[in-house]
């Protein structure tokens, strides 16, 4: 059953900011300020891979597939004021409450990098 984790986002990240953050976490980006793909840690044996697009209004949307105790798939959107991750498929053995908690922590950490402009 799909579920969504949401967190307030102070401002939308720029592509260079996302590149810097990706490098800090060994995530590789193959793309530009309009669209592309990403993977971690390498393209031949990725634990996570996905695609992203920047909309004309600045929103960032994408999808991902991970392999953590089985297949994990979902979509994400970063828009003015909030960030959302929707899990569309999760491993049977991974309890939803644990996954929600871990995603919520990670999304909070991500959003802390982009506070509102003063």
FENJOZI-V343986 format. One record per pair of residues at least 12 apart in sequence whose C-alpha atoms are under 10 Angstrom apart, sorted by the first residue. I is the first residue (numbers start at 0). J is the second residue. Records with the same first field share a line. If there is no record, write none. Layout:
I->J + J
This chain:
0->86 + 87 + 88 + 89 + 95
1->72 + 73 + 85 + 86 + 87 + 88 + 89 + 95
2->73 + 84 + 85 + 86 + 87 + 88 + 95 + 99
3->73 + 74 + 75 + 83 + 84 + 85 + 86 + 87 + 99 + 102 + 103
4->75 + 82 + 83 + 84 + 85 + 86 + 98 + 99 + 100 + 102 + 103 + 104 + 106
5->75 + 76 + 77 + 81 + 82 + 83 + 84 + 85 + 102 + 103 + 106 + 107
6->77 + 80 + 81 + 82 + 83 + 84 + 103 + 104 + 106 + 107 + 108 + 109 + 110 + 111
7->77 + 78 + 79 + 80 + 81 + 82 + 83 + 106 + 107 + 110 + 111 + 114
8->77 + 78 + 79 + 80 + 81 + 82 + 83 + 106 + 107 + 109 + 110 + 111 + 112 + 113 + 114 + 115
9->78 + 79 + 80 + 81 + 82 + 110 + 111 + 112 + 113 + 114 + 115 + 116
10->77 + 78 + 79 + 80 + 81 + 82 + 110 + 111 + 112 + 113 + 114 + 115 + 116
11->57 + 58 + 59 + 77 + 78 + 79 + 80 + 81 + 82 + 110 + 113 + 114 + 115
12->57 + 58 + 59 + 77 + 78 + 79 + 110 + 112 + 113 + 114
13->32 + 53 + 57 + 59 + 113
14->30 + 31 + 32 + 33 + 53 + 59
15->31 + 32
16->112 + 113
17->112
18->31
20->109 + 112
21->37 + 38 + 39
24->39 + 40
25->38 + 39 + 40 + 41
26->38 + 39 + 40 + 41 + 45 + 47 + 48
27->39 + 40 + 41 + 42 + 48
28->48 + 49 + 50 + 51
29->50
30->50 + 51 + 52
31->51 + 52 + 53
32->51 + 52 + 53 + 54
33->51 + 52 + 53 + 54 + 55 + 57 + 59
34->50 + 51 + 52 + 53 + 54 + 59 + 60 + 61
35->49 + 50 + 51 + 52 + 53 + 61
36->48 + 49 + 50 + 51 + 52 + 61 + 62 + 63
37->49 + 50 + 51 + 63
38->50 + 63 + 64 + 65
39->65
45->64 + 65 + 66
46->64 + 65 + 66 + 67 + 70
47->63 + 64 + 65 + 66 + 67 + 70 + 71 + 72
48->62 + 63 + 64 + 65 + 66 + 72
49->61 + 62 + 63 + 64 + 65 + 72 + 73 + 74
50->62 + 63 + 64 + 74 + 75
51->63 + 74 + 75 + 76
52->76
53->76 + 77
54->78
56->78 + 79
57->77 + 78 + 79
58->76 + 77 + 78 + 79 + 82
59->75 + 76 + 77 + 78 + 79 + 82
60->74 + 75 + 76 + 77 + 78 + 82 + 83 + 84
61->73 + 74 + 75 + 76 + 77 + 84
62->74 + 75 + 76 + 84 + 85 + 86
63->75 + 84 + 86
64->86 + 87 + 88 + 89
65->89
66->89 + 90
67->89 + 90 + 92 + 93
68->89 + 90 + 91 + 92 + 93
69->88 + 89 + 90 + 91 + 92 + 93
70->88 + 89 + 90 + 91
71->86 + 87 + 88 + 89 + 90 + 91 + 93
72->85 + 86 + 87 + 88 + 89 + 90
73->85 + 86 + 87 + 88 + 89
74->86 + 87
77->110
79->115
80->115
81->110
82->106 + 107 + 109 + 110
83->103 + 106
84->99 + 102 + 103 + 106
85->102
86->98 + 99 + 102
